Amino acid sequence: MSTLSRREVMKFGGIALIGVWGQNFSAEPVRGPQGGPSKPILFLPPADSTDPAIHSKTENMFWAQVMMEHANFFATLMPGAGLTTERAQAENFQRSFQDHFGRSKSAALDRNNYAAFNRSTIELIKPFIEYKQRMLEAQNSGKIRTLVFSLFFDHTIREARRATSRLEKVAGGDASMGYGEVVDFWSAIMSDHSELVAHLLDPQEQELISQALDSSAVFQGFNLGNHARPLPGGEILLATEELLDFVTMVDEGVEAGKIKSIIYPVLAAHLHRETLKFLDELKRTGNKT
């Protein structure tokens, strides 16, 4: 297995693939060492593509996988007989999005069907948003006791809402990325990621905890600053590339058992993939100043 570089982009059937690949160069997820979790694979349109059908395919694949993994995390972090119903609901969502991820991979989307496919994904996501909102409220009120941080419930709600708005925009024929919206959404997400990593690392990993908290503060600053005035794209790009180096190191360290934490390897890979998505969207906005 080779280590993912932020500059490694491979073309496959008109869609770019970013990830770590085996010798067979197949579109199936590649297993990590000793049959471990899949390394991040991100399907992207060509850099110059404005075709909403191509963007629809990659967006559907990305968001279906994100939702599938959210459901998996919830089910994993809801142990015990007292959470049987909530856990079963999460598992049902996981199966639903896993099936839809498969449909997204095999779908032949064109100008005649991409909008309908996007909206079918939106309809799958809507009840999952409602579920997440119920779980957040129940957790905050003490009605349920899960191992899911309230921040994580809230974080995944924001991601699901962004998924529906992005898919609706592309369904309308507009595949463009707006710099302000991309920075506003993803800077908050990156800040959350770093904060969550800090709280999931073993207390002995003081250096990594400090790095994660520093990173969270940087992206929180970008988020707040972006509301006041447009921020330089180059500055945010550099910070995000540095974050990618950090999450790559965490991903590989967790998988190899070299970092003490309670981070599931699939969660580390999930954060890694979303950082790659932010970098790609940031570059597509064209803001390099």
N, C-alpha and C positions, 0 to 999 in steps of 0.2 A: 504493500500500500504506500502510495506517495502522499506527502502532506499537501493539503490544499493551499494554493497560493491565491491571493486576491487578484492576481493577473491571469490566472489560468481559466480561459474560456474556450470551450470546444463547440464546434458547430455540428448539429445533427438534425437532418431533415428540416432545415429552415429555422430550427429553434436552438438556442444556445443552451448548453448544459454546463453548470458549474458544480463541481463536486469531486469526490475521490472515486476513481473507477478501477475496476478489475481489468484483467487482460482481455475479457470477452467483449468489452465495450458495448454492453447491453443497457437498455433503458431501465432495467430492474434495479432496485436499490442494492447497493453493494454492502455486504456484511463486513463488519470490522473484524479484527483479529479474534481468533478462538470463537467465531460465530457470534460476536458481540453485536451491538446495535448498528443500524445503518448509519453511514456517514452522510453528512448533508448533501443532497443533490437538489439543485435548483434549476428548473426549466425556465429559460428566458427567451423572449423574442429577439431577433437580430437587433442590434443597437439602433439601426436606422428605420426600423419598422414602425409604421403607424396603422397597420391593418388591424381593425378591431377584432377580426376573427382569430388572428394569431394571438393577440393579447388575451382574448377570452379564454383560449385553451390554457395558456400558462397561468393566468390568474385563477381559473377554476381549479387547476391542479394544486397550486400553492395553497389557496384558502381551504380547499377540502382537506388537505393534509394537516394544516394548522388546526382546523376544527376537530378532526379525528384525534389528534394528539392532545388537545385540551380535554376531550372527553376521557381519554386514557389516563391523564394525570388526575382528573377528579376521581375516577373509579379507584385508582391506586391509593389515593389519599383519603378515602372514605371507608376505613376498616370497621369491622364489628357488626353485630346483629342490629344495633340501633340505627344503622344507616343502610340497611338492606334495600329499601325502596329507592333512596337517592342514588345509591351505587348502581342499581339495576337500570335506572334511567340514564345514567352516564354511559353505561355499557351499551345501551340501545343507540344512543347518539354516536358512539364510537363505531358501531357496526354500520350505521346509516352513512356516515361520512367516509368510512373505508370503502363501502360499495360505490359511493359517488366519486371518490378519488379514482377508482378503477374505470368508471364510465368516462371521467374526464380525460384519462390517459388514452383511452381507445377512441374517443369521439373524433369524428372528422368534421370539424366546424368550418363553416363557410358563411358567406354573407346572408344566406337564406335561413340559417338556423342558430347562429351564435347568440343572438339576443334572447331567444327562447331558452337556450341552455343556461345562460347567465341567470335568467330569472328563476329557473328551476332550482339553481343553487341558492339563490336568495331565499326562496321559500323554505328550503331545508334549514337555513341558518336562523330564520326568525324564531322558531320555537326553542332553539338552543339558546338564543339571547334571553328569552323569557325564563328558561331554566336557570341560567347563570344568575340572573337578577334575583330569582327566588332563593337560590342558595346563598347569595351574598346577604340578603336581608335576614334569612334564617340564621346564618352564622353570626351576623352582627347583633342580633337580638338574643342569642343564646338558645334558640330553639333547636339547633343542631350543633354538634361539636365534631368538626372535621379537622384534618391536618392541612387544609388549604388555607393559605393566608387570605384575609379579606382583600388585600392588595391584588392578589393573583386573580380572584374572582372578578374584581373591577377591571383589571388589566385585560382579561380575556373578553369581557363585554365590549370594551373599546375596540379590540381587534375584530370582533365579529361585526360590530357596526361599521367599521371601516371597510370590511370585506363586502358588505352589502352595498355601501355607497360606491365603492370602486367598480363592482360588477354592474351596477345600474348605469354608471357613467359610460362604461365600455359598451354596454348593451345599447346605449343611445348613439353609438358610432364614434365616440370620442375616447381615444386611447391615450391622450396626452397626460403628462404629469405636471401638476402645478407646484412650483418650488415651495411656496409658503405652506401649502397643505401637506406636502411630503415632510418638510422639516417639522411642522407642528405635530403631526401624528407620530412619526418615527422617533423624534428626539425624546418624547415622553416615554415611548415604549423602551428605548435603549436605556433610559434612566431607570425605569422599573426593573429591567433585566439585571442591570448591575447591582441594584439594591437587593433583589431576590437572591442573586448569587452570593452576595456578602452574608446574607442570613442563612444560607444553606451550607456554607463552608464550615468545616470544623473550627472551633475556637482557636485551635493551635495554628491555623493557617493565617496568622496575623498579617503577613505581607500581602497575601492575595486579598484578604478582606479589605485592607487599606486601599489597594488598587481598585477594587470593585466600588467602594464608596466614593473614591475620588472621581471615578468615571461617571457614576450616577450624578454627582454634583455638576460635572461638566455638561452633561446632556440636559439636566434640569435647567442649567443656565441658558443653554441654547433655546430651550422651549420657552422660557420666560422672555428672553431677548427677542425671539422671533415675533412675539406678540407686539413688541414695541416698534420694531423696525426690521426690514429685511437684513439678514445676516450674510456675511460673505460665504459663498458656497465652498470656496477652497478651504477655509478654516474648518468647516463642518466635515468636509470630505476627509481631511487629514485626521481629525479626531475619530471619525468612524473607521478609518483604516487601522488606526491604533487600537480601537476597541475590537476590531475583527481579529487582530493579532492576539489580544487577550482572551477572547472567547474561544479562539482556535486552541490556544494553550490549555484552557480549562477543559474543553471538550476532549482533547487528546489525553490530558492528565487524568480526568475522571475515568475515561474508558480503560486506560492502562493501569488504574489503581495507584497512581503516583500522587494524587491529590486527595487529602482527607476531606470528606464531605458527605452530605446526605443527598447529593444531586444524582438523580437517575441519569444514566448515560443518554437515554432518549430525550430527556429535557435539555441536556447540554447540547446535543445535536440540533434540537429545535431552536434554541437561542442562536446558535451558529448560523443556521439557515436564514433566520429572520434578519440577522445583521447583514448577510449577503444581499438580501432583498432591499434593505434600506440603501445600501451602497449603489445598487443598480438603479433604483428609482431616483436617487439623488443625481446620478450622472445623466439620466434621461431628461431631467428638467432643463439641462443646458446651462445652468447657473454655475459658472466657474470662477467668479470674481471673489 
